[in-house]
């Protein structure tokens, strides 16, 4: 029996056979993900939330240029890497490797970040 199937069985027994919601699993450490797409959806939406929060912060604190973009990329990738490798402790190889999890939903979050950043910066720092 593999370690992931053991974790699934233990989790099922601990919950009394009741299925946990996706968001409760997202915020509980070492959650068991029966479906691969469910965990990838959590990664995608957490990345979008981070993009909106950082876009607002970058717009309010008048950050400009390449520095703002570089810091966003580092924070976005870093937070999600820590999330799936340390907090959830998933086997990255089940999802195509570390790189696949790190880039999941990155471009859409980058576009969302840029839109939010531009809107807030323009609204608050017009000349």
C-alpha positions in Angstrom: 0.0 0.0 0.0 1.5 3.3 -1.0 1.8 6.2 1.4 -0.8 8.3 -0.5 -3.4 5.5 -0.4 -2.7 5.1 3.4 -3.3 8.8 3.9 -6.6 8.6 2.0 -7.8 5.6 4.0 -6.8 7.3 7.4 -8.4 10.6 6.4 -11.6 8.8 5.4 -11.7 7.0 8.8 -11.0 10.1 10.8 -13.8 12.0 9.1 -16.2 9.2 9.8 -16.7 8.6 6.1 -17.8 12.2 5.5 -16.3 14.0 2.6 -14.6 17.3 3.4 -15.2 20.4 1.4 -12.5 21.6 -1.0 -11.9 24.8 1.0 -11.7 23.0 4.3 -9.0 20.7 2.8 -7.2 23.7 1.4 -6.7 25.3 4.8 -5.9 22.1 6.7 -2.4 20.8 6.7 -1.6 17.5 4.9 -5.1 17.1 3.5 -5.8 14.2 1.3 -6.8 15.0 -2.3 -8.8 12.2 -3.9 -9.0 14.1 -7.2 -6.0 15.6 -8.9 -8.0 18.4 -10.4 -9.4 19.5 -7.1 -6.0 20.3 -5.7 -5.0 22.0 -9.0 -8.2 24.2 -8.7 -7.1 25.2 -5.2 -3.7 26.2 -6.4 -5.3 28.2 -9.3 -7.7 30.1 -7.0 -5.1 30.8 -4.3 -2.9 32.2 -6.9 -5.7 34.5 -8.1 -6.4 35.7 -4.5 -2.7 36.5 -4.1 -2.7 38.4 -7.4 -5.6 40.7 -6.3 -4.1 41.3 -2.9 -0.6 42.2 -4.3 -2.2 44.3 -7.1 -4.0 46.4 -4.5 -0.9 46.7 -2.3 1.3 47.7 -5.3 -1.2 50.2 -6.5 -1.6 51.9 -3.1 2.1 51.9 -2.4 3.2 53.5 -5.7 5.4 50.7 -6.9 6.5 51.0 -10.5 8.2 49.1 -13.2 10.2 45.9 -13.4 10.8 45.8 -9.6 7.1 45.5 -8.9 6.7 42.7 -11.5 9.8 40.8 -10.3 8.7 41.0 -6.6 5.2 39.8 -7.6 6.6 36.8 -9.5 8.9 35.9 -6.5 6.1 36.2 -3.9 3.5 34.4 -6.0 5.7 31.5 -6.9 7.3 31.3 -3.4 4.1 31.3 -1.4 2.5 28.6 -3.6 5.7 26.5 -3.5 5.7 26.7 0.3 2.0 25.9 0.4 2.2 22.7 -1.7 5.6 21.4 -0.5 5.5 22.3 3.2 1.9 22.9 4.2 0.1 20.3 2.1 3.1 18.0 1.6 1.8 16.6 -1.6 3.9 14.3 -3.8 4.8 16.7 -6.6 5.4 13.9 -9.0 1.7 12.9 -8.9 1.0 16.4 -10.4 3.7 16.4 -13.1 6.5 17.8 -10.9 7.3 20.9 -9.0 7.4 23.1 -12.1 3.9 22.1 -13.2 2.5 23.0 -9.8 4.5 26.2 -9.7 3.2 27.4 -13.0 -0.4 26.3 -12.6 -2.6 29.4 -13.2 0.4 31.7 -13.2 -0.3 33.6 -16.4 -3.9 34.4 -15.5 -2.9 35.5 -12.1 -0.2 37.7 -13.6 -2.8 39.3 -15.9 -5.2 39.9 -13.0 -2.3 41.4 -11.0 -1.5 43.8 -13.7 -5.1 44.9 -14.2 -5.6 45.5 -10.4 -2.3 47.2 -10.1 -2.9 49.6 -13.0 -6.5 50.4 -11.8 -5.4 51.2 -8.2 -2.3 53.1 -9.2 -4.2 55.2 -11.8 -7.0 55.9 -9.4 -4.8 57.0 -6.5 -1.8 58.5 -8.1 -3.0 60.6 -11.0 -1.1 63.8 -11.9 
